[in-house]
Amino acid sequence: MVVGPGLYDHPKRNPRLFEDHRVRSYLVFCEWMRDQFAEVYDRKFLDLWFGGIDLAQWPDMRERPKDIDVLVYDKIRWNRETLVPSFRDPLLRELTRNQLRYEIVRYGHYTLAEYRRLLERSRSMLFLCEHETQGMAYQEAMAANVPVLAWDQGFWLDPNRRLFGTDLLPASSVPYFSPSCGDRFSGIEEFPQALDRFMASLAEYTPRQWVAQNLSPAQSAALYVRAYEKAAAPLQTDRGTATSAVYND
């Protein structure tokens, strides 16, 4: 069996998964997630997989007429009562101070058609999320050739982490990203300088090209087939090669 992705948010949800010897692969969305799961599962059974981004569904919107300088994508999930006034709103004031026109789109509060129209009108995106295992919304923006400035604070902040006795595990809000896609900042104190850098380089970013080279549906399919073929191969054991695995209840 190839299991996952997204079945568990942490490997301690099922630390005995591979005691079922039918399981040959657990799919993880990104490298920081693979590192997290490797603390419990053998890394050789952890295979990377992402959902491909179809450029035909997200056409190049760079040359469309723009009336939004920054589309603020708000996916702040935890402690919103604190983070919205103390973190998000000061960022918005900095946009205003720089005379940048912005609109806010909040995760879970828009339709796909609305999101497409907003991307079409936007010169750039400010992506606010604690962390992502893939982050398809910001990748769809990049596919539309909308550069991204991402809050990337660096750690897994899911409140469930306390259930597993873990803290300060590395994580990223943009696990698939490069300097050609935009820029990042880790905290509010870095934002003014990051914003200046980002806006000064806006015309130089090529996020759509990066998505085409790194996140295509063909690459996604190839990753899954690779995991499937590995799972189907004879299992190497301490006693040699086993042609089948036996599951004991």
N, C-alpha and C positions, 0 to 999 in steps of 0.2 A: 504493500500500500504506500502511496504518496499521500501524506496528511497535511492539511492546511491549504493555504495560509489563513491566519486570523482566527484559528480555533481557540488559541489561548493568548491572553495578554502577557503572561509570564509563565516560564516553564514549570514553576512550582505549583501551578494549577493541576498539573499531571506529571509529577517527576518520574513516574513509572511507565511512561508512554512506551518506551522501547523494550519493556519487558514483554510486550506483545510482539513476538518476533516476525509477525507479518509486516510490521511498520519498518520501512527501509529509508524513508525520507520524511523530514518535516520541512515545509516551505516557510521561509521567512521573507519579509518584504524588502529588507535593506540590511546593510552591514552592521549598523549599531544594534539592530534587533538580533542579528546572528551572534554578535558578541555577548549579548544579554542571555540568550538561550544556551550558549556554549558553557555557561556556568553550571548547567544541570545536564544537558544532553551532549553527547559526543559530537564535536564539530563536524566530523566526516559525514554525519547524517543530516546536517543542516544545509539545505540548498536554497540559493537566492532565487527569488521570482518577483517580478513586478507586472502590473497591468499595463499593457502597451497603450500609447497615446496615438490615436489615428489622426494624422494631419489633415486628412480629407474632411473630418468632422470639425476641425478647428483651423480654419483658413488663416492665412497671414493677414493681420489687421493693422499692420504698422502704418499703411498709407491711408487708412480711413480718416475722415474728418474727426478731430479730437476736441472735446470740450471739458474733459476731465484730465487733470495732470496726474493725479494719484488715486487709484482705486484702492481703498483701504479694505482688505479682506480680514474681517474680525472673526477669528476662530479661537478666541480665548475661552477655555472650557472650565477652568477651575478658579475659585476666588474672584469671580467677576465683580462682586460688590466692592472689592478692594482694588483690583487691577484696572478696571475701567476708569475710575477717577484718578488713580495715582500713576498709571502707566499709559493707557491708551490715550486719554484726553490730553495729557501734555504733548504727546506726539502729534496730535491733531493741531494743537496750538502752534507747534513748530512749523507745520505745513502752512498754516495761515500766516505766520510771521514771514515765511518765504514767498508769500503771495501765490501759493499753489492751490489750485482748485481741486477739491477732493469730493468723493462720494464714499459712503460706507456700505459694504455688503456683509451681512452677518451669516455665518454658516447655519444652514438649516432654515433660513428665512427668505429664500428666493427660489424661483423656478430656473430651470436650465436656460430657457429662452431669455429670461431677464439677465442672467449672468452673461450670456453671449452678447447681448446688447450693451451691457456695461463695459465688457472688454473691448468691444468695437470702438467705444467712445474714449477709451483710456490710453494715455501715453505710458503709464507705468502702474505697478502694483506695490503696495506696502502690505506684506503678508505677516499677520500676527497670530501665531499659534505656538503653544508650548513645545510641541514636537509632533512629528509625523512619521509613520512607518512607510508611507509612500507620498501622500499629499497630492492627489490628482488635481485638485483645483488650481494650485499654483503651477502645476505642470501643464494644464490646459491653457493657462495664461501664457506660459512660455511658448507653447505650440502656436498660439496666436501672435507671437512675436512681441509680447508685452513683457519688458524686463521687470524683474522682481527685486525689491529690497526686503530682506527677510529678517525678522527677529529670530535669532538663533541662540538661545540662552545656554544650551549645551547639556542639559540633564533631563532624565526621565522624571517628570513631576506628577505622574498619575498617583492620586491618593491611595490607590490599591497597593502601592509599593510597600507600605507599612505592614500589610498583611503578610508579606513574604520576608520581612526582616531586612529589606534592602533600602539603600538610600544613596543618592548622588550617583546613579548609574549614568554613563554618558549616553546622550541622545541628540538628535538634530531635528529641526523643523523642516529642513530642506535636504533630505538624505540623497537626493539626486539633483546635483547643482554644480556649477563651475563659475569661475570669474567671467566667462562669456555670457552668463545668464543674468547677472546683476551683482548685488552686493549684500552684505550681512552686517548686523550689529548685535551685540550680546545683551546690552542694557541701555537704559534710558540716557545715561551719561554719554554714550557713544553715538547717539542718534544724530545730533546736529552735524557732526563731521561726516558720518556715513551718508546722510542725506545730501550734503554738498558734493561728495565724491560721486554718488549715484547719479544725481541730476546732471553733473558736468559730463558724465560719460554715457548718457542715455542713448545717444545716436550710435555709439560704438558697440553696444551689446547685440549679440546674435542668438537669442535663446531658442528661436525656432530651429535653427541649424543644429544646435546642441541636442534638442529633443529628437530630431530626425536621426541623428547619429547614435543616440544612446537609449532611447525609450520607445522604439518602434514596436508595433504589434508582432512583427516577424521575430525580433529579438526576444520578446516576451514568450512567444510560442516555443522558440528554440530552448529557452531555459527550462520550460516545463517538460519538453520532450527529453531533455538531458536527464532531468530528475527521474522521469518515468523509465527511461532505459536503464539507468543505474539501479532502480528498484527491481527491475525485471532480471537483472544479471544474477548469476549464481552468487550466493553469499559466501564470502571468505571467512572461515572459522579457524579456530586454533587447531582443529583436526584435519584441515584441508578445505575442500570446496563442497558446500552443501547445495544440492540442486533444488531444495525446497526448504521451507521453514515450517516448523510445527508450533502451533499456538496452544499453550496450556492455560486453562482457566485458572 
